[in-house]
Amino acid sequence: MLVIDSFGIPRQSDDVRAVERLEKLKEKHGSNPWPVIEECFTIWSSRHPTHWESYLFYIDDIKETRKEKKFASTVDKKTGGTLRYTIDIPQPVMFMIRCLYTPEELDMGREFMRQFARKFPKMRIAERL
């Protein structure tokens, strides 16, 4: 069923319910974003199971093709520097997180990425962080 949002754009009622569920979770857990982020993954993977599976294959491929597997690094031929892959977050999930949390509310810096890798090991590329 379609629902018209406040901007006049038709939306699926399941999408509207998902947004409401995420907002309630955010309100309930306050400064702890992890239950909300976990729900973002649940929503995206349940709505797009084929994309989810292909994403997991993509991450496995990245893990396998890095020269130094333990640290998931490779040498950049242009600069001579080392490129290190730590985690990979699906773009739709990243957009969901950023719609819910501003950069001031949720700093996605180094410490966030380390915690993210611990909480969501499927998204981790490097064995060691």
HULIN-V939243 format. One record per residue. RES is the residue in three letters. NEAR is the number of other ideal C-beta (glycine too) atoms within 8 Angstrom. D_FIRST is the distance of its C-alpha to the first C-alpha in whole Angstrom. Layout:
# HULIN-V939243
RES|NEAR|D_FIRST, RES|NEAR|D_FIRST
This chain:
# HULIN-V939243
MET|4|0, LEU|7|4, VAL|9|7, ILE|7|10, ASP|9|13, SER|3|16, PHE|4|17, GLY|5|15, ILE|6|13, PRO|6|10, ARG|10|8, GLN|8|6, SER|9|6, ASP|7|8, ASP|8|10, VAL|11|11, ARG|8|12, ALA|9|14, VAL|8|16, GLU|8|16, ARG|9|18, LEU|14|20, GLU|9|21, LYS|8|22, LEU|11|24, LYS|11|26, GLU|7|27, LYS|7|28, HIS|11|30, GLY|5|31, SER|4|34, ASN|6|33, PRO|11|30, TRP|9|30, PRO|10|28, VAL|14|25, ILE|13|26, GLU|10|26, GLU|11|22, CYS|13|22, PHE|10|23, THR|8|21, ILE|11|18, TRP|14|19, SER|9|21, SER|7|18, ARG|7|15, HIS|9|18, PRO|8|21, THR|6|23, HIS|10|23, TRP|11|24, GLU|8|27, SER|8|28, TYR|9|29, LEU|9|31, PHE|8|33, TYR|9|33, ILE|12|35, ASP|8|37, ASP|8|38, ILE|12|39, LYS|10|41, GLU|7|43, THR|5|44, ARG|12|45, LYS|6|49, GLU|8|50, LYS|9|47, LYS|7|48, PHE|9|47, ALA|14|45, SER|12|47, THR|8|48, VAL|9|50, ASP|9|49, LYS|4|52, LYS|4|51, THR|4|52, GLY|6|54, GLY|6|52, THR|7|50, LEU|8|46, ARG|8|45, TYR|11|41, THR|10|40, ILE|12|36, ASP|9|33, ILE|8|30, PRO|10|27, GLN|6|26, PRO|9|22, VAL|12|23, MET|9|26, PHE|8|24, MET|12|22, ILE|13|25, ARG|7|26, CYS|5|23, LEU|10|24, TYR|10|28, THR|5|30, PRO|7|33, GLU|4|35, GLU|5|33, LEU|9|33, ASP|6|36, MET|6|35, GLY|6|39, ARG|5|41, GLU|6|41, PHE|10|37, MET|11|37, ARG|9|40, GLN|9|38, PHE|12|35, ALA|14|37, ARG|7|38, LYS|9|35, PHE|12|33, PRO|7|36, LYS|6|33, MET|11|33, ARG|11|37, ILE|12|39, ALA|14|42, GLU|7|44, ARG|5|46, LEU|6|45
